[in-house]
Amino acid sequence: MSVENHTAETPAGERELPLVLLLPPLFPHFHVALTHKFRFLKPWESPLPREEFLAAHACAVRALLCSGPTPVDAELLACLPRLELVVASSAGVNHIDVAACRRRGIAITNAGNAFTDDVADYAVALLIDVLHKISASDRYVRRGLWPIKGDHPLGRKLGGKRVGVIGLGSIGSAVARRLEAFGCTILYHSRRKKPSVSHQFFSNVTDLAAESDVLVTTCTLTAETHHIIDREVMLALGKDGIIINVGRGALVDEKELVRCLMEGEIGGAGLDVFENEPVVPQELLHMDNVVLTHHQAVFTPESFHGLLEVVMGNLEAFFSNRPLPTPVSE
Amino acid sequence: MKPTKCRVEERGTEDDRNPNPKPFSSLTTPPPAMESLGVLLTFPANSYLEEELSKRCKLFRLWETPPENWRQFLRANAGSIRALVGTSTVGADAEMIDALPALEIVASCSVGLDKVDLAKCRERRIRVTNTPDVLTDDVADLAIGLAIATMRRICEADRYVRSGAWNAKGDYKLTSKFSGKTIGIIGLGRIGLAIAKRAEAFDCPISYYSRSEKPHTNYKYYSSVVDLAANCHILIVACALTEETRHIVNREVMDALGPKGVLVNIGRGPHVDEAELVSALIEGRLGGAALDVFEHEPHVPEQLFGLENVVLVPHVGTATWGTRKEMADLVLGNLEAHATNKPLLTPVL
């Protein structure tokens, strides 16, 4: 394959900015910073169907910025014969056909550690909320019920709880570190045992659930981890068990989760993600032992700034032939 | 069944593993001295406590009489009432103590003693106990949970989802990051220190105000609450309520904390000038607030109900099955110690 120069010189002698295919949406905050340095191909702005547009304009594209959850599937990849890099704007890359990229030698970068703190904070807050009934009792107060019905039902202590972390990467580790300060005991499941970690390791998620009071899912979504929390795991977790999901909706078998909550087979859940966003199972909307948020865990200015730096860093490194800062290795 | 995991208790849904079992156990038979102890319980905050008191002692329930008839009720039973168990709602003020000439001990089911007239107790040589330590963790956990909930707008998000309004996948707004923000703590006692320890795991720098600087901490000390507020992002009230600390968070402090600052009150309602707080929040001079306590519980200013930058909870700081049982056991243990002439477990006076 010949090395093509995609920075054609204009008559004025200035170099053209490197070309990047963009999959929407591009966060407004990013637009100014990135359009200073890169030229974006925006298929959705064209009246042509996507395949035609790409055939006409994208055959030379070497980099793709996937700025949201739009899938980067084999079909799309087939339209991009020169593609060498996919830059994701999330920590998870489940929306990208990683196997197809690997086959073609296409590198993938993700958000690195840009979101770690905020997602970990959110997971901890969801857990405290479920146990102490913060959102539920806030609703109670705002409905004027405190003077009428008296004290709200009691919650449950966080201290002493055994928390099973599923996926002890940077986010899982950050969650573990925080919860230890509250007197929780950390247990974990990971693809492989981590020799530098002193927490008890479980190679089997059901066994982890059997020894835990709480399960927190902080792993990436892959074919292997799809529905990693299934009915068997929920039953092992038990009637007082709490599930906190800040990963991807499909890590949990949502139908089973609803059934287990309705039947009292588990005690509660804090969910920032769902299998079919923005659809949330109706039954959950009436439960007081769940806390439901609309995929908000990463949305702080700091995470976004961090993400912009990572995205920019990866694109700049790529176009200057330097090592990528946050490559995803499978 | 797995013995090491949560067992379903009759009373609640929790098995709280307690590594430090208290001397009192609800399984033992009460000594005769307890059976003849007349105990006035002021408020029905703790059903387990009420049950145990009625099984073990001669229990008088103050709330079964309307307040306007309390004097009469107390006069009628004054000869029998030797112990009073108070709560954060109804304690033992001078008038009540005067009405109980046989009173020997006030065992408060709380750590705060703002509702107990300590001077009067001292004068009458009445013993006073409270419930320190057993509630420290829960209150500290709640303080952090409330702070993050406010900064990250978690309750608001939950309301949004429940309203059915979430219909676009990319719907988001930026909220304030919690990790790394400076926490200012008013009062570095047991609860204040526990809050600091938790916040440190989020890389939050800690500063504090106290009557005097504490020698064994690395936290930054401010001798003025206004200075503390001006130099922190999240201000948490964790001191005792006394004459000096009433309205310790006033307009000046709130203005210093500012439009990006968040106030968390897990102390007592009167720590904060509530009327000023409401206007500061409505006018945007204060960024947000998480309140577990209010000046006139259970009444909460309705102007707060429509605000998205507040979290309002009904005095739930100690409201977990495990902690309420431990508090009650401590009260019962103190009463038993008193009745059997043994050293009190957690005396204040």
Chai-1 contact restraints between the chains, C-beta under 6 A:
chainA,res_idxA,chainB,res_idxB,connection_type,confidence,min_distance_angstrom,max_distance_angstrom,comment,restraint_id
A,P25,B,G170,contact,1.0,0.0,6.0,A-B,restraint_1
A,D117,B,S179,contact,1.0,0.0,6.0,A-B,restraint_2
A,D118,B,K177,contact,1.0,0.0,6.0,A-B,restraint_3
A,D121,B,I148,contact,1.0,0.0,6.0,A-B,restraint_4
A,D121,B,F178,contact,1.0,0.0,6.0,A-B,restraint_5
A,D121,B,S179,contact,1.0,0.0,6.0,A-B,restraint_6
A,A125,B,G145,contact,1.0,0.0,6.0,A-B,restraint_7
A,A125,B,I148,contact,1.0,0.0,6.0,A-B,restraint_8
A,A125,B,A149,contact,1.0,0.0,6.0,A-B,restraint_9
A,A125,B,I154,contact,1.0,0.0,6.0,A-B,restraint_10
A,I128,B,D141,contact,1.0,0.0,6.0,A-B,restraint_11
A,I128,B,G145,contact,1.0,0.0,6.0,A-B,restraint_12
A,H132,B,L142,contact,1.0,0.0,6.0,A-B,restraint_13
A,H132,B,G145,contact,1.0,0.0,6.0,A-B,restraint_14
A,I134,B,G145,contact,1.0,0.0,6.0,A-B,restraint_15
A,I134,B,A149,contact,1.0,0.0,6.0,A-B,restraint_16
A,I134,B,V313,contact,1.0,0.0,6.0,A-B,restraint_17
A,S135,B,C155,contact,1.0,0.0,6.0,A-B,restraint_18
A,S135,B,D158,contact,1.0,0.0,6.0,A-B,restraint_19
A,S137,B,V313,contact,1.0,0.0,6.0,A-B,restraint_20
A,S137,B,P314,contact,1.0,0.0,6.0,A-B,restraint_21
A,S137,B,V316,contact,1.0,0.0,6.0,A-B,restraint_22
A,D138,B,C155,contact,1.0,0.0,6.0,A-B,restraint_23
A,D138,B,V311,contact,1.0,0.0,6.0,A-B,restraint_24
A,D138,B,L312,contact,1.0,0.0,6.0,A-B,restraint_25
A,D138,B,V313,contact,1.0,0.0,6.0,A-B,restraint_26
A,V141,B,V300,contact,1.0,0.0,6.0,A-B,restraint_27
A,V141,B,L312,contact,1.0,0.0,6.0,A-B,restraint_28
A,V141,B,P314,contact,1.0,0.0,6.0,A-B,restraint_29
A,R142,B,F305,contact,1.0,0.0,6.0,A-B,restraint_30
A,W146,B,P298,contact,1.0,0.0,6.0,A-B,restraint_31
A,W146,B,P314,contact,1.0,0.0,6.0,A-B,restraint_32
A,P147,B,P298,contact,1.0,0.0,6.0,A-B,restraint_33
A,H152,B,P314,contact,1.0,0.0,6.0,A-B,restraint_34
A,L154,B,A319,contact,1.0,0.0,6.0,A-B,restraint_35
A,L154,B,T320,contact,1.0,0.0,6.0,A-B,restraint_36
A,L154,B,W321,contact,1.0,0.0,6.0,A-B,restraint_37
A,G155,B,A319,contact,1.0,0.0,6.0,A-B,restraint_38
A,G155,B,T320,contact,1.0,0.0,6.0,A-B,restraint_39
A,R156,B,E14,contact,1.0,0.0,6.0,A-B,restraint_40
A,R156,B,T320,contact,1.0,0.0,6.0,A-B,restraint_41
A,K157,B,D16,contact,1.0,0.0,6.0,A-B,restraint_42
A,K157,B,D138,contact,1.0,0.0,6.0,A-B,restraint_43
A,K157,B,T320,contact,1.0,0.0,6.0,A-B,restraint_44
A,K157,B,G322,contact,1.0,0.0,6.0,A-B,restraint_45
A,L158,B,D141,contact,1.0,0.0,6.0,A-B,restraint_46
A,G159,B,D137,contact,1.0,0.0,6.0,A-B,restraint_47
A,G160,B,R17,contact,1.0,0.0,6.0,A-B,restraint_48
A,R177,B,A201,contact,1.0,0.0,6.0,A-B,restraint_49
A,R178,B,A201,contact,1.0,0.0,6.0,A-B,restraint_50
A,A181,B,K197,contact,1.0,0.0,6.0,A-B,restraint_51
A,A181,B,R198,contact,1.0,0.0,6.0,A-B,restraint_52
A,A181,B,A201,contact,1.0,0.0,6.0,A-B,restraint_53
A,F182,B,D141,contact,1.0,0.0,6.0,A-B,restraint_54
A,F182,B,R198,contact,1.0,0.0,6.0,A-B,restraint_55
A,D213,B,C6,contact,1.0,0.0,6.0,A-B,restraint_56
A,D240,B,C6,contact,1.0,0.0,6.0,A-B,restraint_57
A,D240,B,T13,contact,1.0,0.0,6.0,A-B,restraint_58
A,E277,B,K169,contact,1.0,0.0,6.0,A-B,restraint_59
A,P278,B,W166,contact,1.0,0.0,6.0,A-B,restraint_60
A,P278,B,N167,contact,1.0,0.0,6.0,A-B,restraint_61
A,P278,B,K169,contact,1.0,0.0,6.0,A-B,restraint_62
A,V280,B,V161,contact,1.0,0.0,6.0,A-B,restraint_63
A,L285,B,R162,contact,1.0,0.0,6.0,A-B,restraint_64
A,V291,B,D158,contact,1.0,0.0,6.0,A-B,restraint_65
A,L292,B,D158,contact,1.0,0.0,6.0,A-B,restraint_66
A,L292,B,V161,contact,1.0,0.0,6.0,A-B,restraint_67
A,T293,B,A157,contact,1.0,0.0,6.0,A-B,restraint_68
A,H294,B,A157,contact,1.0,0.0,6.0,A-B,restraint_69
A,H294,B,V161,contact,1.0,0.0,6.0,A-B,restraint_70
A,H294,B,W166,contact,1.0,0.0,6.0,A-B,restraint_71
A,Q296,B,A157,contact,1.0,0.0,6.0,A-B,restraint_72
A,F299,B,Y172,contact,1.0,0.0,6.0,A-B,restraint_73
A,F299,B,L174,contact,1.0,0.0,6.0,A-B,restraint_74
A,T300,B,L174,contact,1.0,0.0,6.0,A-B,restraint_75
A,T300,B,T175,contact,1.0,0.0,6.0,A-B,restraint_76
A,T300,B,K177,contact,1.0,0.0,6.0,A-B,restraint_77
A,P301,B,L174,contact,1.0,0.0,6.0,A-B,restraint_78
A,E302,B,K177,contact,1.0,0.0,6.0,A-B,restraint_79
